[in-house]
Amino acid sequence: MAEDKSRSETKSKKSASGGVTFKCRLCEKQKPISEMKVITRFRPVIVICRDCEKGIQ
């Protein structure tokens, strides 16, 4: 029973922190995955945030 309680606490901490985050290669800020864009016109492909994508167009 103690294990179940610790598992539920861990899950709540993950959801409270916002889920999966990535670091933008340009501004180097941690952003949620929903705000990240994959830019395929460059080689190698880069993953940047929406804000930085607007600046490189």
Phi, psi and omega in degrees: 000324178295325178294320179298320180295317180293326177294317180292326177294320178296316179298319181292326177294321180294316181289329179288331181280353176103004177083212184283132177235155177231158178260125178292138182284342181265303183269348178060030176261147176282125182230152175294155183300332181293341180261004183264147178234145176259120180260112186263354181282350175256152175239124355291161180298142179241152177247118181227167180279165181300322181298316180289330179298321179297326182284338183262000181281000000 
